[in-house]
Amino acid sequence: EDDEVVMRRAAKVSAENSAAEVMPSPAGSSNAKQSLPLMEYVYNVVRFIDAILSNNATDDHCKEFVKQGGLEPLIKIPSLPNIAIQFASSRACMDVAITLKDILTLSQDGT
């Protein structure tokens, strides 16, 4: 059950962190916006999810991840409105694709 909670939190954090690449500066500072390292967040979250799901002797984690709706946030990452245009050629994008492929491969029924 702890793994399920971690997977759901990771997917949620990924979606929340991806919501905005630029964040307003704290009160009292200039009106300049502070850039957030969105691609690095995506890269780290996806690597974390992949490590949890692929470092398991059985495919139970992947099947549960798919059952709990974890694929939807991962699939939406490349189409986020504030994602950098360089995302398509970044390591983070490649890791999203690899993780999705691994999840779909491991979660197949074998039918």
GIWOFEN-V373856 format. One record per pair of residues at least 24 apart in sequence whose C-alpha atoms are under 7 Angstrom apart, sorted by the first residue. I is the first residue (numbers start at 0). J is the second residue. D is the distance in whole Angstrom. If there is no record, write none. Layout:
i=I j=J d=D
i=I j=J d=D
//
This chain:
i=6 j=48 d=7
i=6 j=64 d=7
i=7 j=69 d=7
i=9 j=44 d=6
i=9 j=48 d=7
i=10 j=69 d=6
i=10 j=72 d=6
i=13 j=41 d=6
i=13 j=44 d=6
i=14 j=72 d=6
i=17 j=79 d=7
i=18 j=81 d=7
i=19 j=81 d=6
i=20 j=81 d=6
i=20 j=82 d=7
i=38 j=86 d=7
i=38 j=91 d=6
i=41 j=91 d=6
i=42 j=91 d=4
i=42 j=94 d=7
i=45 j=94 d=7
i=45 j=95 d=6
i=45 j=98 d=7
i=46 j=94 d=7
i=49 j=98 d=6
i=58 j=105 d=6
i=58 j=106 d=6
i=61 j=102 d=6
i=61 j=105 d=6
i=61 j=106 d=5
i=62 j=106 d=5
//
